[in-house]
């Protein structure tokens, strides 16, 4: 299957009941989106999820950030193409700045969602013992697409950015659905 293949039937979403029950309503659930440079996919995913969270009235219950596995763009804004394509969907990425994933992120965040196998391998190598349960691929939450990765659009054209956003939007909708049934989110 390719990343653009649509599911004929929905796959089950990962069970986040334990994660959200642990938050217990005492603090927001913290989600970190991770790609390679933190200038295309992960800030796009941050923006999409933040938009979904606001629309659901859950801004006080879910916090979102993004990071990269590499340090080549530290402090840089998202790629202008990523900003342009996100803006067409009503998402403003202009305030975000690239930062690098750290070991502390696995302690500070409840979910660390990577975009592809390379990001997963690098994140897993950085992950402290006992925190691996927080690491998932963002595409684990897709309900319409049979993707296992969000392809990096950096070296491609407009179609790559649109395809990445399609997958990210699908996954963020599924993620929010997986988070909502918990007691913490009511």
C-alpha positions in Angstrom: 0.0 0.0 0.0 1.1 3.5 -0.6 0.7 6.4 1.7 -2.1 7.8 -0.4 -4.2 4.6 -0.2 -7.5 5.0 1.5 -8.8 2.5 4.0 -11.9 0.6 3.0 -12.7 0.1 6.7 -11.3 2.0 9.7 -8.5 0.4 11.7 -8.6 0.5 15.4 -6.9 3.5 17.0 -4.3 3.0 19.7 -5.8 2.8 23.1 -4.8 5.9 25.1 -7.1 5.2 28.1 -4.2 4.6 30.4 -2.4 7.7 29.3 -5.4 10.0 29.6 -6.4 8.4 32.9 -2.9 9.0 34.3 -3.3 12.7 33.5 -6.5 12.5 35.6 -7.7 15.9 34.8 -5.1 17.6 37.0 -3.0 18.8 34.1 -3.2 19.0 30.3 -2.2 16.1 28.1 1.0 17.1 26.3 1.6 16.0 22.8 4.9 16.4 20.9 5.1 16.1 17.1 8.5 15.0 15.7 10.0 15.1 12.3 13.6 15.5 11.0 14.2 19.2 10.9 11.1 20.6 12.7 10.4 22.9 9.7 7.8 20.9 7.6 5.9 18.0 8.9 6.0 18.4 12.7 5.1 22.1 12.8 2.3 21.3 10.3 1.1 18.6 12.6 1.4 20.9 15.6 -0.7 23.5 13.8 -3.3 21.0 12.6 -3.8 19.5 16.1 -3.9 22.9 17.8 -6.6 23.9 15.3 -8.6 20.7 16.1 -8.1 21.1 19.8 -9.4 24.7 19.7 -12.4 23.7 17.6 -13.3 21.0 20.1 -13.0 23.5 23.1 -10.1 21.5 24.6 -7.4 24.1 24.6 -7.1 23.9 28.4 -6.9 20.1 28.3 -4.4 19.4 25.5 -1.1 21.1 24.8 0.9 20.6 21.6 4.5 21.3 20.6 6.9 20.0 17.9 10.6 19.2 17.6 13.1 17.7 15.2 15.5 14.8 15.5 18.2 16.8 13.7 19.7 20.2 14.6 20.1 21.7 11.2 17.4 24.3 11.4 17.4 25.3 15.1 15.5 28.5 15.7 14.3 28.7 12.1 10.6 29.2 11.2 8.7 26.5 9.3 9.6 26.2 5.6 7.8 28.8 3.6 6.1 26.1 1.5 4.8 24.4 4.6 3.5 27.7 5.9 1.8 28.5 2.5 0.1 25.1 2.3 -1.1 25.2 5.9 -2.4 28.8 5.5 -4.6 27.6 2.6 -6.2 25.3 5.2 -6.6 28.1 7.7 -3.5 27.2 9.8 -0.9 29.8 10.8 2.6 28.3 11.4 4.5 31.6 11.4 5.1 31.8 15.2 6.7 28.3 15.4 10.5 27.9 15.6 12.5 24.7 15.2 14.0 23.0 18.1 15.7 19.6 18.7 14.1 16.6 20.4 15.7 16.0 23.8 15.6 13.1 26.4 13.7 15.5 28.7 10.8 15.6 26.1 10.0 12.0 26.9 9.5 12.9 30.5 7.7 16.2 29.9 5.3 14.9 27.2 2.6 12.2 27.4 2.8 11.4 23.7 5.7 11.7 21.3 4.5 11.2 17.8 7.0 10.7 15.0 6.4 11.0 11.3 8.4 8.1 9.9 10.7 5.1 10.6 13.9 7.2 10.7 12.4 9.6 13.2 11.2 6.7 15.2 14.6 5.0 15.3 16.3 8.2 16.4 13.7 9.1 19.0 13.8 5.5 20.4 17.6 5.8 20.8 17.1 9.0 22.8 14.2 7.8 24.8 14.9 7.1 28.5 14.1 3.8 30.0 10.5 3.4 31.0 9.2 6.1 28.6 9.0 4.1 25.4 5.2 3.6 25.7 4.8 7.3 24.9 6.4 6.9 21.4 4.1 6.3 18.4 3.9 7.1 14.8 1.4 9.9 14.0 0.0 7.7 11.3 -1.1 5.1 13.9 -4.0 7.4 14.3 -5.1 7.6 10.7 -8.6 6.5 10.1 -9.0 7.1 6.3 -5.5 6.5 5.0 -3.4 3.3 5.1 -0.2 5.2 5.6 2.6 4.1 7.9 4.6 7.3 7.5 4.1 10.9 6.7 6.5 11.4 3.7 8.9 14.3 4.0 7.8 16.9 1.4 11.0 19.0 1.8 12.7 18.0 -1.5 9.4 17.8 -3.5 6.8 20.1 -4.8 3.4 21.3 -3.9 1.8 17.9 -4.2 4.1 16.5 -1.4 3.1 19.3 1.0 -0.6 18.7 0.2 -0.3 14.9 0.6 1.5 15.4 4.0 -1.2 17.7 5.2 -3.9 15.2 4.1 -2.3 12.5 6.2 -1.6 14.8 9.1 -5.2 16.1 9.2 -6.5 12.5 9.1 -4.2 11.4 11.9 -4.9 14.4 14.1 -8.6 13.8 13.8 -8.0 10.2 14.8 -5.8 11.2 17.7 -8.4 13.6 19.0 -11.0 10.8 18.8 -8.6 8.5 20.8 -8.1 11.2 23.5 -11.7 12.3 23.9 -13.3 9.2 25.4 -11.2 9.4 28.5 -12.3 10.7 31.8 -9.7 13.5 31.6 -11.3 15.0 28.6 -15.0 14.2 29.4 
